[in-house]
Amino acid sequence: MESRKDVTNEDIWEVNARRSLEDDYLTKDTGETSMLRRPVLSHLQETLHVDEFDCPSELQHTQELFPKWRLPIKIAAIVSSLTFLYTLLREVIHPLVTSHQQYFYRIPILVVNKVLPMVSITLLALVYLPGVIAAVVQLHNGTKYKKFPPWLDRWMLTRKQFGLLSFFFAVLHAIYSLSYPMRRSYRYKLLNWAYQQVQQNKEDAWIKHDVWRMEIYLSLGILGLAILAPLAVTSIPSVSNSLTWREFHYIQSKLGIVSLLLGTMHALIFAWNKWVDTKQFIWYTPPTFMIAIFLPIIVLICKTILFLPCLRKKILKIRRGWEDVTKIDKTEMSSQL
């Protein structure tokens, strides 16, 4: 019994020693394997956990909401608000203050319809104004390889959106104008005019120059809207992709200037003899159409100047890769200084 018990104790000591060695080996092995596996696990953790800073800039840019529409919408909202307040001051507040007449019924149709053409022709002028500025910058630099200023580059990239908003406001202006005879106030005014004609014993209320004025400016407005429509249609990607670059450039540049010219003539003939009528300058403020055609006339004059042969040939040479060595040397020297 004792010998068996002694053997059992020795066996127990041997087993404990073996277990301790095996435990040391296992702990050592697991430590090494954990060190080997740690980079793999951390790499998997990084791949599974996607943070917004891990995404490339291209993917982050695609998640933005209408990035190219922000500037045109802001400009359209600012011009609309200022024109609305200006027209409200002239058409509603002025008669209320001076003669205590309430013309608030003019706000939904008449006031809004004076805002729409102002915004439309201003946005259309802003489509072609950056091209004029870019041509002047290229003439000044003598090369096309120098980058434009960031603000001009951003402006040129949003010309499509400016044009589409201009077409949108022009269509609204046409719809509002067609709704004039449907207004109850217009019918009451028509009856009052007929009554006044009877009281004055007039057999004919025909005013020849006024008839010609309306016929001409309506015709020009329709033509301008009709030419502006292909510009909006060709801005659709599926349509623009089916056109060659020469066709697309011709429609967007040549027809666009024609539509801007027709819109400006539409406003000028609408004014007719109101330019010299002192009654139009309410509270010493000019009518809305005078302010509206200011920017389009500047753009058309600049386009005409740049279309002169002496400047046109040089611009075409620069855009084909020609560089003016004298101006490049001057710009390099100024940049070094």
BALOBA-1460 file (C-alpha; in Angstrom, 3 decimals):
// residues 337
<rec num="1" residu="m" x="0.000" y="0.000" z="0.000"/>
<rec num="2" residu="e" x="2.808" y="2.381" z="0.881"/>
<rec num="3" residu="s" x="4.823" y="1.550" z="-2.241"/>
<rec num="4" residu="r" x="1.709" y="2.108" z="-4.361"/>
<rec num="5" residu="k" x="1.038" y="5.367" z="-2.576"/>
<rec num="6" residu="d" x="4.641" y="6.531" z="-3.142"/>
<rec num="7" residu="v" x="4.398" y="5.700" z="-6.828"/>
<rec num="8" residu="t" x="1.204" y="7.611" z="-7.038"/>
<rec num="9" residu="n" x="2.796" y="10.736" z="-5.520"/>
<rec num="10" residu="e" x="5.720" y="10.592" z="-7.929"/>
<rec num="11" residu="d" x="3.340" y="10.184" z="-10.814"/>
<rec num="12" residu="i" x="1.388" y="13.184" z="-9.609"/>
<rec num="13" residu="w" x="4.554" y="15.294" z="-9.485"/>
<rec num="14" residu="e" x="5.502" y="14.218" z="-13.004"/>
<rec num="15" residu="v" x="2.028" y="14.968" z="-14.308"/>
<rec num="16" residu="n" x="2.067" y="18.426" z="-12.701"/>
<rec num="17" residu="a" x="5.473" y="19.138" z="-14.200"/>
<rec num="18" residu="r" x="4.301" y="18.105" z="-17.642"/>
<rec num="19" residu="r" x="1.176" y="20.224" z="-17.288"/>
<rec num="20" residu="s" x="3.215" y="23.264" z="-16.302"/>
<rec num="21" residu="l" x="5.475" y="22.791" z="-19.335"/>
<rec num="22" residu="e" x="2.504" y="22.345" z="-21.624"/>
<rec num="23" residu="d" x="0.835" y="25.422" z="-20.151"/>
<rec num="24" residu="d" x="3.971" y="27.493" z="-20.740"/>
<rec num="25" residu="y" x="4.166" y="26.283" z="-24.332"/>
<rec num="26" residu="l" x="0.512" y="26.952" z="-24.934"/>
<rec num="27" residu="t" x="0.696" y="30.424" z="-23.458"/>
<rec num="28" residu="k" x="3.798" y="31.162" z="-25.517"/>
<rec num="29" residu="d" x="2.162" y="29.793" z="-28.653"/>
<rec num="30" residu="t" x="-1.028" y="31.719" z="-28.127"/>
<rec num="31" residu="g" x="0.977" y="34.887" z="-27.511"/>
<rec num="32" residu="e" x="2.869" y="34.461" z="-30.774"/>
<rec num="33" residu="t" x="-0.234" y="33.603" z="-32.741"/>
<rec num="34" residu="s" x="-2.101" y="36.542" z="-31.229"/>
<rec num="35" residu="m" x="0.714" y="38.838" z="-32.307"/>
<rec num="36" residu="l" x="0.566" y="37.358" z="-35.798"/>
<rec num="37" residu="r" x="-3.186" y="37.556" z="-36.032"/>
<rec num="38" residu="r" x="-3.514" y="41.043" z="-34.573"/>
<rec num="39" residu="p" x="-2.689" y="42.935" z="-37.794"/>
<rec num="40" residu="v" x="-5.142" y="40.798" z="-39.733"/>
<rec num="41" residu="l" x="-7.925" y="41.469" z="-37.259"/>
<rec num="42" residu="s" x="-7.157" y="45.155" z="-37.108"/>
<rec num="43" residu="h" x="-7.131" y="45.267" z="-40.911"/>
<rec num="44" residu="l" x="-10.518" y="43.563" z="-41.005"/>
<rec num="45" residu="q" x="-11.796" y="46.036" z="-38.447"/>
<rec num="46" residu="e" x="-10.616" y="48.926" z="-40.567"/>
<rec num="47" residu="t" x="-12.195" y="47.483" z="-43.688"/>
<rec num="48" residu="l" x="-15.481" y="46.765" z="-41.978"/>
<rec num="49" residu="h" x="-15.658" y="50.127" z="-40.195"/>
<rec num="50" residu="v" x="-16.099" y="52.742" z="-42.936"/>
<rec num="51" residu="d" x="-15.916" y="56.277" z="-41.704"/>
<rec num="52" residu="e" x="-16.834" y="59.350" z="-43.732"/>
<rec num="53" residu="f" x="-13.208" y="60.403" z="-43.766"/>
<rec num="54" residu="d" x="-12.184" y="57.061" z="-45.332"/>
<rec num="55" residu="c" x="-14.354" y="57.684" z="-48.440"/>
<rec num="56" residu="p" x="-12.653" y="59.207" z="-51.461"/>
<rec num="57" residu="s" x="-13.464" y="62.765" z="-52.406"/>
<rec num="58" residu="e" x="-15.317" y="61.645" z="-55.548"/>
<rec num="59" residu="l" x="-17.808" y="59.610" z="-53.516"/>
<rec num="60" residu="q" x="-18.310" y="62.433" z="-51.046"/>
<rec num="61" residu="h" x="-18.951" y="64.868" z="-53.934"/>
<rec num="62" residu="t" x="-21.643" y="62.655" z="-55.423"/>
<rec num="63" residu="q" x="-23.556" y="62.751" z="-52.142"/>
<rec num="64" residu="e" x="-23.979" y="66.548" z="-52.267"/>
<rec num="65" residu="l" x="-27.401" y="67.954" z="-53.093"/>
<rec num="66" residu="f" x="-27.386" y="69.931" z="-56.363"/>
<rec num="67" residu="p" x="-23.885" y="71.435" z="-55.971"/>
<rec num="68" residu="k" x="-23.977" y="73.286" z="-59.313"/>
<rec num="69" residu="w" x="-27.450" y="74.692" z="-58.693"/>
<rec num="70" residu="r" x="-26.611" y="76.518" z="-55.477"/>
<rec num="71" residu="l" x="-25.068" y="79.636" z="-56.997"/>
<rec num="72" residu="p" x="-27.727" y="80.118" z="-59.733"/>
<rec num="73" residu="i" x="-30.575" y="79.594" z="-57.272"/>
<rec num="74" residu="k" x="-29.039" y="82.064" z="-54.821"/>
<rec num="75" residu="i" x="-28.617" y="84.683" z="-57.551"/>
<rec num="76" residu="a" x="-32.165" y="84.090" z="-58.814"/>
<rec num="77" residu="a" x="-33.571" y="84.361" z="-55.292"/>
<rec num="78" residu="i" x="-31.690" y="87.603" z="-54.598"/>
<rec num="79" residu="v" x="-32.727" y="89.222" z="-57.899"/>
<rec num="80" residu="s" x="-36.335" y="88.066" z="-57.435"/>
<rec num="81" residu="s" x="-36.561" y="89.417" z="-53.889"/>
<rec num="82" residu="l" x="-35.036" y="92.796" z="-54.724"/>
<rec num="83" residu="t" x="-37.171" y="93.226" z="-57.847"/>
<rec num="84" residu="f" x="-40.319" y="92.227" z="-55.965"/>
<rec num="85" residu="l" x="-39.690" y="94.778" z="-53.218"/>
<rec num="86" residu="y" x="-38.822" y="97.455" z="-55.773"/>
<rec num="87" residu="t" x="-41.973" y="96.796" z="-57.818"/>
<rec num="88" residu="l" x="-44.099" y="96.602" z="-54.675"/>
<rec num="89" residu="l" x="-42.827" y="100.019" z="-53.675"/>
<rec num="90" residu="r" x="-43.752" y="101.545" z="-57.026"/>
<rec num="91" residu="e" x="-47.023" y="99.755" z="-57.795"/>
<rec num="92" residu="v" x="-48.640" y="99.355" z="-54.358"/>
<rec num="93" residu="i" x="-47.004" y="101.432" z="-51.649"/>
<rec num="94" residu="h" x="-46.679" y="104.650" z="-53.662"/>
<rec num="95" residu="p" x="-50.419" y="105.000" z="-54.500"/>
<rec num="96" residu="l" x="-51.285" y="103.988" z="-50.934"/>
<rec num="97" residu="v" x="-49.122" y="106.741" z="-49.453"/>
<rec num="98" residu="t" x="-49.838" y="109.502" z="-51.972"/>
<rec num="99" residu="s" x="-53.544" y="109.020" z="-52.782"/>
<rec num="100" residu="h" x="-54.686" y="106.397" z="-50.220"/>
<rec num="101" residu="q" x="-55.604" y="103.949" z="-52.990"/>
<rec num="102" residu="q" x="-55.287" y="100.256" z="-52.188"/>
<rec num="103" residu="y" x="-53.847" y="98.248" z="-55.061"/>
<rec num="104" residu="f" x="-52.885" y="95.120" z="-53.170"/>
<rec num="105" residu="y" x="-54.780" y="93.022" z="-55.711"/>
<rec num="106" residu="r" x="-51.911" y="93.727" z="-58.131"/>
<rec num="107" residu="i" x="-49.455" y="91.633" z="-56.150"/>
<rec num="108" residu="p" x="-50.401" y="88.074" z="-57.316"/>
<rec num="109" residu="i" x="-50.322" y="88.793" z="-61.068"/>
<rec num="110" residu="l" x="-49.115" y="92.269" z="-62.054"/>
<rec num="111" residu="v" x="-46.276" y="92.628" z="-59.558"/>
<rec num="112" residu="v" x="-45.097" y="89.046" z="-59.995"/>
<rec num="113" residu="n" x="-45.245" y="89.349" z="-63.783"/>
<rec num="114" residu="k" x="-42.913" y="92.341" z="-63.620"/>
<rec num="115" residu="v" x="-40.480" y="90.345" z="-61.515"/>
<rec num="116" residu="l" x="-40.345" y="87.320" z="-63.839"/>
<rec num="117" residu="p" x="-38.978" y="89.013" z="-67.009"/>
<rec num="118" residu="m" x="-36.453" y="90.950" z="-64.941"/>
<rec num="119" residu="v" x="-35.067" y="87.743" z="-63.429"/>
<rec num="120" residu="s" x="-35.200" y="85.852" z="-66.734"/>
<rec num="121" residu="i" x="-33.245" y="88.347" z="-68.819"/>
<rec num="122" residu="t" x="-30.755" y="88.956" z="-65.989"/>
<rec num="123" residu="l" x="-29.994" y="85.240" z="-65.658"/>
<rec num="124" residu="l" x="-29.687" y="84.930" z="-69.439"/>
<rec num="125" residu="a" x="-27.175" y="87.782" z="-69.458"/>
<rec num="126" residu="l" x="-25.254" y="86.040" z="-66.666"/>
<rec num="127" residu="v" x="-24.919" y="83.009" z="-68.942"/>
<rec num="128" residu="y" x="-22.817" y="84.917" z="-71.500"/>
<rec num="129" residu="l" x="-21.096" y="87.461" z="-69.274"/>
<rec num="130" residu="p" x="-18.442" y="84.990" z="-67.979"/>
<rec num="131" residu="g" x="-17.516" y="84.145" z="-71.580"/>
<rec num="132" residu="v" x="-16.799" y="87.825" z="-72.187"/>
<rec num="133" residu="i" x="-14.711" y="88.029" z="-69.017"/>
<rec num="134" residu="a" x="-12.832" y="84.842" z="-69.969"/>
<rec num="135" residu="a" x="-12.004" y="86.267" z="-73.412"/>
<rec num="136" residu="v" x="-10.680" y="89.473" z="-71.840"/>
<rec num="137" residu="v" x="-8.576" y="87.462" z="-69.376"/>
<rec num="138" residu="q" x="-7.112" y="85.357" z="-72.191"/>
<rec num="139" residu="l" x="-6.292" y="88.479" z="-74.196"/>
<rec num="140" residu="h" x="-4.609" y="89.960" z="-71.147"/>
<rec num="141" residu="n" x="-2.592" y="86.811" z="-70.380"/>
<rec num="142" residu="g" x="-1.785" y="86.031" z="-74.006"/>
<rec num="143" residu="t" x="-2.351" y="82.299" z="-73.460"/>
<rec num="144" residu="k" x="-5.092" y="79.822" z="-72.733"/>
<rec num="145" residu="y" x="-2.963" y="77.642" z="-70.465"/>
<rec num="146" residu="k" x="-3.106" y="79.949" z="-67.479"/>
<rec num="147" residu="k" x="-5.915" y="79.080" z="-65.096"/>
<rec num="148" residu="f" x="-8.882" y="81.345" z="-64.606"/>
<rec num="149" residu="p" x="-9.628" y="82.775" z="-61.161"/>
<rec num="150" residu="p" x="-11.611" y="80.337" z="-58.983"/>
<rec num="151" residu="w" x="-14.731" y="82.509" z="-58.967"/>
<rec num="152" residu="l" x="-14.733" y="82.747" z="-62.771"/>
<rec num="153" residu="d" x="-14.131" y="79.023" z="-63.125"/>
<rec num="154" residu="r" x="-17.051" y="78.251" z="-60.822"/>
<rec num="155" residu="w" x="-19.243" y="80.739" z="-62.676"/>
<rec num="156" residu="m" x="-18.489" y="79.188" z="-66.073"/>
<rec num="157" residu="l" x="-19.284" y="75.708" z="-64.772"/>
<rec num="158" residu="t" x="-22.782" y="76.834" z="-63.716"/>
<rec num="159" residu="r" x="-23.808" y="78.527" z="-66.992"/>
<rec num="160" residu="k" x="-26.080" y="75.626" z="-67.886"/>
<rec num="161" residu="q" x="-28.038" y="76.032" z="-64.665"/>
<rec num="162" residu="f" x="-28.319" y="79.790" z="-65.198"/>
<rec num="163" residu="g" x="-29.758" y="79.182" z="-68.665"/>
<rec num="164" residu="l" x="-32.306" y="76.639" z="-67.480"/>
<rec num="165" residu="l" x="-33.514" y="78.964" z="-64.732"/>
<rec num="166" residu="s" x="-33.775" y="81.780" z="-67.275"/>
<rec num="167" residu="f" x="-35.942" y="79.600" z="-69.506"/>
<rec num="168" residu="f" x="-38.097" y="78.638" z="-66.519"/>
<rec num="169" residu="f" x="-38.777" y="82.265" z="-65.588"/>
<rec num="170" residu="a" x="-39.427" y="83.163" z="-69.239"/>
<rec num="171" residu="v" x="-42.075" y="80.432" z="-69.522"/>
<rec num="172" residu="l" x="-43.708" y="81.650" z="-66.312"/>
<rec num="173" residu="h" x="-43.699" y="85.192" z="-67.701"/>
<rec num="174" residu="a" x="-45.479" y="84.011" z="-70.856"/>
<rec num="175" residu="i" x="-48.103" y="82.109" z="-68.847"/>
<rec num="176" residu="y" x="-48.745" y="85.054" z="-66.533"/>
<rec num="177" residu="s" x="-49.079" y="87.392" z="-69.517"/>
<rec num="178" residu="l" x="-51.637" y="85.107" z="-71.164"/>
<rec num="179" residu="s" x="-53.703" y="85.179" z="-67.968"/>
<rec num="180" residu="y" x="-54.246" y="88.949" z="-68.095"/>
<rec num="181" residu="p" x="-57.642" y="88.867" z="-69.886"/>
<rec num="182" residu="m" x="-58.934" y="86.243" z="-67.443"/>
<rec num="183" residu="r" x="-58.613" y="88.528" z="-64.424"/>
<rec num="184" residu="r" x="-61.753" y="90.066" z="-62.974"/>
<rec num="185" residu="s" x="-59.992" y="93.391" z="-62.446"/>
<rec num="186" residu="y" x="-59.125" y="93.549" z="-66.142"/>
<rec num="187" residu="r" x="-62.784" y="93.024" z="-67.091"/>
<rec num="188" residu="y" x="-63.881" y="95.834" z="-64.774"/>
<rec num="189" residu="k" x="-61.256" y="98.123" z="-66.278"/>
<rec num="190" residu="l" x="-62.413" y="97.220" z="-69.782"/>
<rec num="191" residu="l" x="-65.979" y="98.198" z="-68.872"/>
<rec num="192" residu="n" x="-64.753" y="101.457" z="-67.366"/>
<rec num="193" residu="w" x="-62.782" y="102.276" z="-70.509"/>
<rec num="194" residu="a" x="-65.852" y="101.599" z="-72.636"/>
<rec num="195" residu="y" x="-67.974" y="103.837" z="-70.415"/>
<rec num="196" residu="q" x="-65.407" y="106.625" z="-70.577"/>
<rec num="197" residu="q" x="-65.328" y="106.341" z="-74.353"/>
<rec num="198" residu="v" x="-69.097" y="106.747" z="-74.479"/>
<rec num="199" residu="q" x="-68.951" y="109.741" z="-72.142"/>
<rec num="200" residu="q" x="-66.336" y="111.391" z="-74.354"/>
<rec num="201" residu="n" x="-68.364" y="110.667" z="-77.528"/>
<rec num="202" residu="k" x="-65.493" y="108.801" z="-79.151"/>
<rec num="203" residu="e" x="-66.448" y="106.453" z="-81.937"/>
<rec num="204" residu="d" x="-62.996" y="104.924" z="-82.303"/>
<rec num="205" residu="a" x="-60.396" y="104.375" z="-79.555"/>
<rec num="206" residu="w" x="-57.750" y="103.162" z="-81.990"/>
<rec num="207" residu="i" x="-54.232" y="104.388" z="-81.166"/>
<rec num="208" residu="k" x="-51.985" y="103.467" z="-84.046"/>
<rec num="209" residu="h" x="-48.546" y="103.689" z="-82.414"/>
<rec num="210" residu="d" x="-49.770" y="101.770" z="-79.364"/>
<rec num="211" residu="v" x="-51.082" y="98.991" z="-81.615"/>
<rec num="212" residu="w" x="-47.756" y="98.764" z="-83.441"/>
<rec num="213" residu="r" x="-45.886" y="98.732" z="-80.148"/>
<rec num="214" residu="m" x="-47.829" y="95.801" z="-78.768"/>
<rec num="215" residu="e" x="-47.723" y="93.825" z="-82.012"/>
<rec num="216" residu="i" x="-43.955" y="94.173" z="-82.319"/>
<rec num="217" residu="y" x="-42.947" y="93.487" z="-78.729"/>
<rec num="218" residu="l" x="-45.265" y="90.473" z="-78.459"/>
<rec num="219" residu="s" x="-43.805" y="89.040" z="-81.648"/>
<rec num="220" residu="l" x="-40.243" y="89.549" z="-80.399"/>
<rec num="221" residu="g" x="-41.096" y="87.981" z="-77.053"/>
<rec num="222" residu="i" x="-42.539" y="84.888" z="-78.719"/>
<rec num="223" residu="l" x="-39.507" y="84.550" z="-80.993"/>
<rec num="224" residu="g" x="-37.126" y="84.963" z="-78.071"/>
<rec num="225" residu="l" x="-38.886" y="82.253" z="-76.078"/>
<rec num="226" residu="a" x="-39.007" y="79.971" z="-79.120"/>
<rec num="227" residu="i" x="-35.250" y="80.305" z="-79.661"/>
<rec num="228" residu="l" x="-34.567" y="79.877" z="-75.952"/>
<rec num="229" residu="a" x="-36.425" y="76.546" z="-75.957"/>
<rec num="230" residu="p" x="-33.802" y="74.646" z="-78.063"/>
<rec num="231" residu="l" x="-31.124" y="75.875" z="-75.669"/>
<rec num="232" residu="a" x="-32.968" y="74.265" z="-72.765"/>
<rec num="233" residu="v" x="-33.647" y="71.063" z="-74.707"/>
<rec num="234" residu="t" x="-30.023" y="70.639" z="-75.809"/>
<rec num="235" residu="s" x="-28.931" y="71.014" z="-72.185"/>
<rec num="236" residu="i" x="-30.506" y="67.623" z="-71.436"/>
<rec num="237" residu="p" x="-27.658" y="65.045" z="-71.307"/>
<rec num="238" residu="s" x="-29.386" y="62.562" z="-73.622"/>
<rec num="239" residu="v" x="-29.859" y="65.276" z="-76.259"/>
<rec num="240" residu="s" x="-26.439" y="66.874" z="-75.868"/>
<rec num="241" residu="n" x="-24.727" y="63.479" z="-76.173"/>
<rec num="242" residu="s" x="-26.394" y="62.923" z="-79.542"/>
<rec num="243" residu="l" x="-24.921" y="66.171" z="-80.918"/>
<rec num="244" residu="t" x="-21.396" y="66.836" z="-82.066"/>
<rec num="245" residu="w" x="-19.350" y="69.416" z="-80.234"/>
<rec num="246" residu="r" x="-19.654" y="71.853" z="-83.146"/>
<rec num="247" residu="e" x="-23.443" y="71.513" z="-83.228"/>
<rec num="248" residu="f" x="-23.757" y="71.897" z="-79.466"/>
<rec num="249" residu="h" x="-21.438" y="74.906" z="-79.410"/>
<rec num="250" residu="y" x="-23.309" y="76.562" z="-82.282"/>
<rec num="251" residu="i" x="-26.700" y="76.178" z="-80.592"/>
<rec num="252" residu="q" x="-25.520" y="77.314" z="-77.182"/>
<rec num="253" residu="s" x="-23.437" y="80.278" z="-78.344"/>
<rec num="254" residu="k" x="-25.054" y="81.635" z="-81.513"/>
<rec num="255" residu="l" x="-28.713" y="80.989" z="-80.726"/>
<rec num="256" residu="g" x="-28.188" y="82.077" z="-77.140"/>
<rec num="257" residu="i" x="-26.934" y="85.503" z="-78.174"/>
<rec num="258" residu="v" x="-29.854" y="85.811" z="-80.602"/>
<rec num="259" residu="s" x="-32.334" y="85.033" z="-77.822"/>
<rec num="260" residu="l" x="-30.640" y="87.592" z="-75.555"/>
<rec num="261" residu="l" x="-30.849" y="90.186" z="-78.336"/>
<rec num="262" residu="l" x="-34.527" y="89.449" z="-78.959"/>
<rec num="263" residu="g" x="-35.291" y="89.660" z="-75.247"/>
<rec num="264" residu="t" x="-33.547" y="93.022" z="-75.000"/>
<rec num="265" residu="m" x="-35.423" y="94.353" z="-78.041"/>
<rec num="266" residu="h" x="-38.644" y="93.005" z="-76.521"/>
<rec num="267" residu="a" x="-38.048" y="95.123" z="-73.414"/>
<rec num="268" residu="l" x="-36.969" y="98.196" z="-75.391"/>
<rec num="269" residu="i" x="-40.042" y="98.196" z="-77.628"/>
<rec num="270" residu="f" x="-42.268" y="97.496" z="-74.633"/>
<rec num="271" residu="a" x="-40.953" y="100.755" z="-73.176"/>
<rec num="272" residu="w" x="-41.522" y="102.630" z="-76.479"/>
<rec num="273" residu="n" x="-41.918" y="106.319" z="-75.491"/>
<rec num="274" residu="k" x="-41.887" y="105.685" z="-71.746"/>
<rec num="275" residu="w" x="-38.195" y="106.541" z="-71.627"/>
<rec num="276" residu="v" x="-38.992" y="110.260" z="-71.689"/>
<rec num="277" residu="d" x="-42.252" y="110.087" z="-69.747"/>
<rec num="278" residu="t" x="-41.694" y="111.711" z="-66.365"/>
<rec num="279" residu="k" x="-44.734" y="109.951" z="-64.921"/>
<rec num="280" residu="q" x="-42.835" y="106.663" z="-65.113"/>
<rec num="281" residu="f" x="-40.244" y="107.878" z="-62.600"/>
<rec num="282" residu="i" x="-42.230" y="107.319" z="-59.424"/>
<rec num="283" residu="w" x="-40.444" y="108.777" z="-56.405"/>
<rec num="284" residu="y" x="-37.529" y="109.505" z="-58.753"/>
<rec num="285" residu="t" x="-37.048" y="105.777" z="-59.366"/>
<rec num="286" residu="p" x="-36.722" y="104.387" z="-62.909"/>
<rec num="287" residu="p" x="-39.152" y="101.748" z="-64.176"/>
<rec num="288" residu="t" x="-38.259" y="98.089" z="-63.840"/>
<rec num="289" residu="f" x="-37.608" y="97.563" z="-67.560"/>
<rec num="290" residu="m" x="-34.885" y="100.246" z="-67.529"/>
<rec num="291" residu="i" x="-33.005" y="98.353" z="-64.846"/>
<rec num="292" residu="a" x="-33.658" y="94.998" z="-66.518"/>
<rec num="293" residu="i" x="-31.993" y="95.849" z="-69.837"/>
<rec num="294" residu="f" x="-28.883" y="97.424" z="-68.309"/>
<rec num="295" residu="l" x="-26.873" y="94.201" z="-67.928"/>
<rec num="296" residu="p" x="-28.001" y="92.606" z="-71.249"/>
<rec num="297" residu="i" x="-26.993" y="95.751" z="-73.165"/>
<rec num="298" residu="i" x="-23.535" y="95.649" z="-71.554"/>
<rec num="299" residu="v" x="-23.123" y="91.989" z="-72.540"/>
<rec num="300" residu="l" x="-24.255" y="92.645" z="-76.120"/>
<rec num="301" residu="i" x="-21.907" y="95.629" z="-76.482"/>
<rec num="302" residu="c" x="-18.959" y="93.599" z="-75.146"/>
<rec num="303" residu="k" x="-19.818" y="90.725" z="-77.481"/>
<rec num="304" residu="t" x="-19.913" y="93.143" z="-80.414"/>
<rec num="305" residu="i" x="-16.511" y="94.588" z="-79.497"/>
<rec num="306" residu="l" x="-14.949" y="91.133" z="-79.128"/>
<rec num="307" residu="f" x="-16.434" y="90.152" z="-82.493"/>
<rec num="308" residu="l" x="-14.350" y="92.785" z="-84.274"/>
<rec num="309" residu="p" x="-11.831" y="91.130" z="-86.647"/>
<rec num="310" residu="c" x="-8.775" y="92.516" z="-84.860"/>
<rec num="311" residu="l" x="-9.818" y="90.920" z="-81.565"/>
<rec num="312" residu="r" x="-11.664" y="87.891" z="-82.928"/>
<rec num="313" residu="k" x="-8.633" y="86.562" z="-84.800"/>
<rec num="314" residu="k" x="-6.383" y="86.929" z="-81.781"/>
<rec num="315" residu="i" x="-8.870" y="85.173" z="-79.485"/>
<rec num="316" residu="l" x="-9.187" y="82.268" z="-81.922"/>
<rec num="317" residu="k" x="-5.389" y="81.982" z="-82.183"/>
<rec num="318" residu="i" x="-5.031" y="81.909" z="-78.403"/>
<rec num="319" residu="r" x="-7.731" y="79.259" z="-78.044"/>
<rec num="320" residu="r" x="-5.975" y="77.119" z="-80.654"/>
<rec num="321" residu="g" x="-2.780" y="77.114" z="-78.613"/>
<rec num="322" residu="w" x="-0.931" y="80.240" z="-79.734"/>
<rec num="323" residu="e" x="0.845" y="82.188" z="-77.007"/>
<rec num="324" residu="d" x="1.908" y="85.811" z="-76.900"/>
<rec num="325" residu="v" x="5.540" y="85.619" z="-75.807"/>
<rec num="326" residu="t" x="5.789" y="89.241" z="-74.708"/>
<rec num="327" residu="k" x="2.827" y="89.019" z="-72.344"/>
<rec num="328" residu="i" x="3.929" y="85.630" z="-70.980"/>
<rec num="329" residu="d" x="7.380" y="87.035" z="-70.161"/>
<rec num="330" residu="k" x="5.830" y="90.035" z="-68.435"/>
<rec num="331" residu="t" x="3.537" y="87.859" z="-66.338"/>
<rec num="332" residu="e" x="6.430" y="85.577" z="-65.372"/>
<rec num="333" residu="m" x="8.580" y="88.549" z="-64.347"/>
<rec num="334" residu="s" x="5.763" y="90.052" z="-62.297"/>
<rec num="335" residu="s" x="5.110" y="86.707" z="-60.584"/>
<rec num="336" residu="q" x="8.802" y="86.343" z="-59.743"/>
<rec num="337" residu="l" x="8.919" y="89.843" z="-58.303"/>
